[in-house]
Amino acid sequence: MAEEQPTHAFELATEKLSAFADRVRAIRSSLHQVIVGQDETLELLLTCALTGSHALLMGVPGLAKTLMVKALASAFDWKFARIQFTPDLMPSDITGFELLGSETSHGGREMVFRRGPVFANLLLADEVNRAAPKTQSALLEAMAEHHVTVGGQTYPLEEPFLVVATQNPIEQEGTYPLPEAQLDRFMMEIRIEYPTPQQEEEIVNRTTSGSVKLPQSEFDRAEFLALRDLVLSVPVPRSVSSFAVALCGMSRPKTKQAPAYIRDYVAWGAGPRGSQNLVLAAKAFALLRGRSAPTIDDVRQVALPVLRHRLLVNHRAVGDGVTSDDLVQRLLNESPIDATVIS
């Protein structure tokens, strides 16, 4: 009888993995009914969604960032909200506000809370760096704590709660750079490239012949949360977590394992949340590829979008034209880490 239990557990795990693959395949298919190309971007967004993590999208105007996020919310049947960030946006425009309600039976008036757009499953913060720091801090509380505080009262946000923020890399006038604490709350900074000529032709044909219909979903909230729990329950080999920790450790200029180019060009490296997000993303990446456990190669695959916004380069790097992308790639290419000897 004892010999049957591992076999049964293996069959159960295989069954769950197969069901997960079928679900994700259906999601991918529905997203591609709306989005042309952008396979890598969609996979990274799915990785963030399936781990309950926030994402930062970087791309020039016209690359369907908003449509991509709306399609993702529709594919999961989530409540979607969009906020266009502007310099005059107030914290209450995000969280909601209190106002005097109508007269009660006792003859008095009570304060009534009107919920803001943050009370959604997927919030699109469009051009997030255009809002003032005070407004950005209201969004940070929601991202970090999954609740908002108004008038001394705390209001929880319904799970799942994800923020996808966008930034335009061209126009930086009149913007407020996101503080490092808020940047660190995003699992990934995903950069969207221009489509190929063939993809652009297909985009033109699709979008000029009628309105674009968002995908329909057979999901409900409980089913998604079960998928997320499955991702979180994936076991991680120690070699994989050791590799993630070592990679982040090497990005910190004041550690003895940091290469010379990191000490020369980096002011601050990735913190522990970087290691956590590397492992979480690697879990989702493994399942998306039909495997039951992540490998070091999965960590390498997600390292650039997870770490690029966590390496703060110094003035010397700016003067020499060295970017955080260059440094992460160099860490991956020139600093092979033997995870078996890391403890």
Secondary structure as GFF3:
##gff-version 3
##sequence-region A 1 343
A	DSSP	alpha_helix	4	32	.	.	.	ID=ss1
A	DSSP	alpha_helix	39	50	.	.	.	ID=ss2
A	DSSP	beta_strand	54	58	.	.	.	ID=ss3
A	DSSP	alpha_helix	65	75	.	.	.	ID=ss4
A	DSSP	beta_strand	80	84	.	.	.	ID=ss5
A	DSSP	alpha_helix	91	95	.	.	.	ID=ss6
A	DSSP	beta_strand	96	103	.	.	.	ID=ss7
A	DSSP	beta_strand	109	115	.	.	.	ID=ss8
A	DSSP	beta_strand	122	126	.	.	.	ID=ss9
A	DSSP	three_ten_helix	128	130	.	.	.	ID=ss10
A	DSSP	alpha_helix	133	145	.	.	.	ID=ss11
A	DSSP	beta_strand	147	150	.	.	.	ID=ss12
A	DSSP	beta_strand	153	156	.	.	.	ID=ss13
A	DSSP	beta_strand	162	167	.	.	.	ID=ss14
A	DSSP	alpha_helix	180	183	.	.	.	ID=ss15
A	DSSP	beta_strand	186	191	.	.	.	ID=ss16
A	DSSP	alpha_helix	197	207	.	.	.	ID=ss17
A	DSSP	alpha_helix	221	232	.	.	.	ID=ss18
A	DSSP	alpha_helix	238	250	.	.	.	ID=ss19
A	DSSP	alpha_helix	260	265	.	.	.	ID=ss20
A	DSSP	beta_strand	266	268	.	.	.	ID=ss21
A	DSSP	alpha_helix	272	288	.	.	.	ID=ss22
A	DSSP	alpha_helix	296	307	.	.	.	ID=ss23
A	DSSP	beta_strand	312	313	.	.	.	ID=ss24
A	DSSP	alpha_helix	315	320	.	.	.	ID=ss25
A	DSSP	alpha_helix	324	334	.	.	.	ID=ss26
A	DSSP	three_ten_helix	339	341	.	.	.	ID=ss27
###
